[in-house]
C-alpha cells in the first residue's frame, strides 16, 4: 500500500536533517531560519527568525540569552500566522533547550488555532542513544518506520567502525568548548562523542545540559586537546573568536596550546544539533584526536587548527 504524503513543518534544524535522511524532504512545507542542511532545505518557507544579533561578543550573546530566559521570553520568534496558513499535519519541535528553538508553548498555541489540528511531535534527546531513538520516533510519526530503522542501523555501524579504529590508541584529555565567554563545557551527547572518538572529556557532563566551567578548572584539568565548538557557529567563526579564550592568564601554558592541538570545528553542523550528523562529528573528532588511525571524514575539511601563526586548515 502506498503511503499518503504528509505536510510536515520542522521547527528544528536537526529535525529537518532527520526528515531529509528519511527521504521526505519534499513533504516539508515549513522550516526554521537556521535550517541550512541539506542545502535543499533552504527552499522551504521559513517560519521563525532570531531576535539576537550574532555579530556581538560571546559574553553579550550569553547575557542576552540569559535575560530572555529569565524574563520568559524566547530568543526566537515564530510566524504563527504563516505556520497556520501552511497547514501542516505534523509539526516536529522540541522542549529540550530554550536557546535552540522556539518555545513549545508557542507551537502548541499556533497548532490549536488550525482548522485541522496538526500532530505535534517533540524530539528531546539528551544522549546519542536518545538521538537515534528520536529518528525512530520521527520515522514512526511520518509513516516510514522501516526506513528510519535502516538509517539508525547505518549510523550505529559507523560508530562501531570508529570505536574499532581508535581502540588501542592513547586517550588524550579533551576540552570541548560549547561557548567561549563564559566557558561552557560539553553537555548532553558531546562527552559521548569524545569518548567514542578515542578521547576523554574529564570536564564534560554526559546526558546533562552544557554548563559553565571556571577558568581555574580548565587550568587544573590541563587539556591536551581543545576543540572549539560554540553552539550556532561554524569553524571559521569559532576560530575568529578564539581571542575570547586566548587572552586569559595561563592560556599559553596549557598542553593543548603548547603542542598546537587547538581546533575550531563546525559546532552547528556536527555537535549542537541532535541529528544524524552527530555521527559525522564523532568521525571528525576521531580524525583530529588520532590522525594516524582514523579515516578522514568529509567534515574534517572544515576543521581549523591553531598554529603559531594563527588558524590553518587541518590535514592528517
VENNORSUL-V170269 format. One record per residue. N is the residue number from 1. RES is the residue in one small letter. PHI is phi in radians with two decimals (NA if undefined). OMEGA is omega in radians with two decimals (none if undefined). Layout:
# VENNORSUL-V170269
N | RES | PHI | OMEGA
N | RES | PHI | OMEGA
This chain:
# VENNORSUL-V170269
1 | x | NA | -3.13
2 | x | -1.34 | 3.13
3 | x | -1.32 | 3.11
4 | x | -1.24 | 3.11
5 | x | -1.15 | 3.13
6 | x | -1.99 | 3.00
7 | x | -1.88 | -2.97
8 | x | -1.98 | 2.98
9 | x | -1.93 | 3.10
10 | x | -1.91 | 3.13
11 | x | -1.85 | 3.08
12 | x | -2.50 | 3.03
13 | x | -1.02 | 3.13
14 | x | -1.15 | 3.11
15 | x | -1.16 | 3.08
16 | x | -1.07 | 3.12
17 | x | -1.13 | 3.09
18 | x | -1.14 | 3.14
19 | x | -1.01 | 3.11
20 | x | -1.18 | 3.11
21 | x | -1.06 | 3.11
22 | x | -1.48 | 3.11
23 | x | 1.37 | -3.03
24 | x | -2.05 | -3.12
25 | x | -0.99 | -3.11
26 | x | -1.25 | 3.14
27 | x | -1.59 | 3.09
28 | x | -1.27 | 3.04
29 | x | -2.02 | -3.13
30 | x | -2.69 | 3.08
31 | x | -2.43 | 3.10
32 | x | -1.67 | 3.10
33 | x | -1.18 | -3.13
34 | x | -1.70 | -3.11
35 | x | -1.33 | -3.05
36 | x | -2.19 | 3.14
37 | x | -2.45 | -0.17
38 | x | -1.12 | -3.09
39 | x | -0.92 | -3.14
40 | x | -1.06 | -3.10
41 | x | -1.10 | -3.08
42 | x | -1.26 | -3.14
43 | x | -1.42 | -3.08
44 | x | -1.48 | 3.10
45 | x | -1.05 | 3.14
46 | x | -1.82 | -3.02
47 | x | -1.98 | 3.05
48 | x | -2.37 | 2.98
49 | x | -2.62 | 3.14
50 | x | -1.50 | 3.07
51 | x | -1.76 | -3.12
52 | x | -1.84 | 3.00
53 | x | -1.74 | -3.09
54 | x | -1.38 | -3.12
55 | x | -1.59 | 3.13
56 | x | -1.73 | -3.12
57 | x | -1.11 | -3.12
58 | x | -1.00 | 3.14
59 | x | -1.09 | 3.13
60 | x | -1.25 | 3.07
61 | x | -1.10 | 3.13
62 | x | -1.03 | -3.14
63 | x | -1.11 | 3.13
64 | x | -1.13 | 3.11
65 | x | -1.13 | -3.13
66 | x | -1.09 | 3.11
67 | x | -1.11 | 3.14
68 | x | -1.12 | 3.13
69 | x | -1.19 | -3.14
70 | x | -1.09 | -3.11
71 | x | -1.48 | 3.13
72 | x | 1.07 | 3.00
73 | x | -1.88 | 3.06
74 | x | -1.45 | 3.06
75 | x | -1.63 | 3.06
76 | x | -2.16 | 3.11
77 | x | -2.03 | 3.11
78 | x | -1.72 | 3.03
79 | x | -1.48 | -3.04
80 | x | -1.09 | -3.12
81 | x | -1.08 | 3.13
82 | x | -1.17 | 3.12
83 | x | -1.06 | 3.13
84 | x | -1.10 | -3.14
85 | x | -1.10 | -3.12
86 | x | -1.30 | 2.99
87 | x | 0.90 | 3.06
88 | x | -1.23 | 3.02
89 | x | -1.81 | 2.99
90 | x | -2.37 | 3.08
91 | x | -2.10 | 3.11
92 | x | -1.67 | -3.09
93 | x | -2.53 | -3.12
94 | x | -2.72 | 2.98
95 | x | -2.31 | -3.05
96 | x | -1.26 | -2.94
97 | x | -2.47 | 3.13
98 | x | -1.21 | -3.10
99 | x | -1.56 | -2.96
100 | x | -1.67 | -3.03
101 | x | -2.90 | 3.09
102 | x | -1.10 | -3.12
103 | x | -1.14 | -3.14
104 | x | -1.06 | 3.13
105 | x | -0.99 | 3.13
106 | x | -1.14 | 3.12
107 | x | -1.13 | -3.09
108 | x | -1.16 | 3.09
109 | x | -1.08 | 3.13
110 | x | -1.17 | -3.10
111 | x | -1.10 | -3.09
112 | x | -1.15 | -3.14
113 | x | -1.68 | 3.13
114 | x | -1.31 | 3.11
115 | x | -0.97 | 3.04
116 | x | -2.00 | -3.00
117 | x | -1.11 | -3.14
118 | x | -1.45 | 3.04
119 | x | -1.51 | 3.11
120 | x | -1.69 | -3.14
121 | x | -2.01 | -3.10
122 | x | -1.71 | 3.12
123 | x | -1.91 | -2.99
124 | x | -2.29 | -3.11
125 | x | -1.36 | 3.08
126 | x | -2.05 | -3.09
127 | x | -2.32 | 3.13
128 | x | -1.12 | 3.10
129 | x | -1.04 | 3.13
130 | x | -1.25 | 3.02
131 | x | -1.09 | 3.12
132 | x | -1.13 | 3.09
133 | x | -1.11 | -3.14
134 | x | -1.15 | 3.05
135 | x | -1.14 | 3.10
136 | x | -1.16 | 3.11
137 | x | -1.09 | 3.12
138 | x | -1.11 | 3.13
139 | x | -1.05 | 3.12
140 | x | -1.15 | -3.12
141 | x | -1.15 | -3.09
142 | x | -1.75 | 3.04
143 | x | 1.37 | 3.13
144 | x | -2.31 | -3.07
145 | x | -1.04 | -3.11
146 | x | -1.16 | 3.11
147 | x | -1.10 | 3.13
148 | x | -1.09 | 3.11
149 | x | -1.09 | 3.10
150 | x | -1.13 | 3.11
151 | x | -1.07 | -3.12
152 | x | -1.12 | 3.11
153 | x | -1.04 | 3.12
154 | x | -1.13 | 3.12
155 | x | -1.17 | 3.11
156 | x | -1.11 | 3.14
157 | x | -1.10 | 3.11
158 | x | -1.15 | 3.09
159 | x | -1.15 | 3.09
160 | x | -1.05 | 3.13
161 | x | -1.08 | 3.13
162 | x | -1.14 | 3.13
163 | x | -0.98 | -3.13
164 | x | -1.16 | -3.09
165 | x | -1.17 | -3.06
166 | x | -1.93 | -3.00
167 | x | -0.97 | -3.05
168 | x | -1.79 | -3.09
169 | x | -1.53 | 3.03
170 | x | -1.05 | -3.10
171 | x | -2.01 | -3.09
172 | x | -1.20 | 3.04
173 | x | -1.29 | -3.05
174 | x | -2.01 | 2.95
175 | x | -1.92 | 3.07
176 | x | -1.66 | -3.04
177 | x | -1.82 | -3.13
178 | x | -1.54 | 3.00
179 | x | -2.73 | -2.96
180 | x | -1.68 | -3.10
181 | x | -2.63 | -0.03
182 | x | -1.22 | -3.11
183 | x | -1.38 | 3.03
184 | x | -1.84 | 3.08
185 | x | -1.31 | 3.10
186 | x | -1.13 | 3.11
187 | x | -2.26 | 3.12
188 | x | 0.85 | -3.02
189 | x | -1.63 | -3.02
190 | x | -1.10 | 3.12
191 | x | -1.06 | 3.08
192 | x | -1.15 | 3.10
193 | x | -1.03 | 3.13
194 | x | -1.08 | -3.10
195 | x | -1.11 | -3.14
196 | x | -1.11 | -3.12
197 | x | -1.37 | 3.07
198 | x | 1.71 | 3.07
199 | x | -2.18 | 3.04
200 | x | -2.19 | -3.12
201 | x | -1.84 | -3.03
202 | x | -1.21 | 3.13
203 | x | -1.76 | -3.09
204 | x | -1.29 | -3.14
205 | x | -2.29 | -3.08
206 | x | -1.08 | 3.08
207 | x | 1.39 | 3.14
208 | x | -1.99 | 3.09
209 | x | -1.05 | 3.03
210 | x | -1.02 | -3.07
211 | x | -2.48 | -3.08
212 | x | -1.24 | 3.03
213 | x | -2.14 | -3.09
214 | x | -1.36 | 3.10
215 | x | -1.13 | 3.09
216 | x | -1.08 | 3.09
217 | x | -1.14 | 3.12
218 | x | -1.09 | -3.13
219 | x | -1.08 | 3.14
220 | x | -1.17 | 3.14
221 | x | -1.24 | 3.11
222 | x | 0.89 | -3.09
223 | x | -1.05 | 3.09
224 | x | -1.55 | 3.08
225 | x | -2.41 | 3.05
226 | x | -2.06 | 3.13
227 | x | -2.08 | 3.11
228 | x | -1.50 | -3.10
229 | x | -2.39 | -3.06
230 | x | -1.02 | -3.11
231 | x | -1.03 | 3.08
232 | x | 1.62 | -3.09
233 | x | -2.10 | 3.00
234 | x | -1.53 | -3.08
235 | x | -1.10 | -3.12
236 | x | -1.11 | 3.13
237 | x | -1.23 | 3.08
238 | x | -1.07 | 3.12
239 | x | -1.11 | -3.12
240 | x | -1.11 | -3.07
241 | x | -1.69 | -3.05
242 | x | -1.04 | 3.12
243 | x | -1.03 | 3.11
244 | x | -1.16 | 3.04
245 | x | -1.76 | -2.96
246 | x | -1.20 | 3.11
247 | x | -1.36 | -3.09
248 | x | -1.30 | 3.12
249 | x | -1.11 | 3.12
250 | x | 1.69 | -3.13
251 | x | -0.97 | -3.04
252 | x | -1.19 | 3.13
253 | x | -1.57 | 3.13
254 | x | -1.12 | -3.14
255 | x | -0.94 | -3.13
256 | x | -1.08 | -3.12
257 | x | -1.33 | 3.12
258 | x | -0.99 | -3.06
259 | x | -1.61 | 3.13
260 | x | 1.01 | 3.07
261 | x | -1.96 | 3.04
262 | x | -1.99 | -3.04
263 | x | -2.26 | 3.01
264 | x | -1.95 | -3.08
265 | x | -2.20 | 3.12
266 | x | -1.41 | -3.11
267 | x | -1.08 | -3.13
268 | x | -1.03 | -3.04
269 | x | -1.30 | -2.86
270 | x | -2.06 | -3.05
271 | x | -2.38 | -3.07
272 | x | -1.52 | -3.03
273 | x | -1.63 | -3.12
274 | x | -1.38 | 3.14
275 | x | -2.38 | -3.06
276 | x | -0.99 | -3.07
277 | x | -1.33 | 2.96
278 | x | -1.05 | 3.12
279 | x | -1.26 | 2.99
280 | x | -1.01 | 3.12
281 | x | -1.07 | 3.08
282 | x | -1.06 | 3.13
283 | x | -1.15 | 3.08
284 | x | -1.08 | 3.13
285 | x | -1.08 | 3.13
286 | x | -1.08 | 3.12
287 | x | -1.17 | 3.13
288 | x | -1.27 | -3.07
289 | x | -1.33 | -3.07
290 | x | -2.39 | -3.02
291 | x | -1.09 | -3.13
292 | x | -1.61 | -3.03
293 | x | -2.20 | -3.09
294 | x | -1.97 | 3.06
295 | x | -1.20 | 3.13
296 | x | -1.25 | 3.13
297 | x | -1.36 | -3.13
298 | x | -1.01 | -3.09
299 | x | -1.14 | -3.12
300 | x | -1.15 | 3.11
301 | x | -1.16 | 3.13
302 | x | -1.64 | -3.10
303 | x | -1.38 | 3.06
304 | x | -2.04 | -3.12
305 | x | -1.92 | 3.11
306 | x | -1.41 | 3.05
307 | x | -1.85 | -3.11
308 | x | -1.05 | -3.10
309 | x | -1.72 | -3.13
310 | x | 2.12 | -3.13
311 | x | -1.51 | 3.08
312 | x | -2.36 | -3.13
313 | x | -1.12 | -3.13
314 | x | -1.31 | 3.01
315 | x | -2.38 | 3.10
316 | x | -1.44 | none
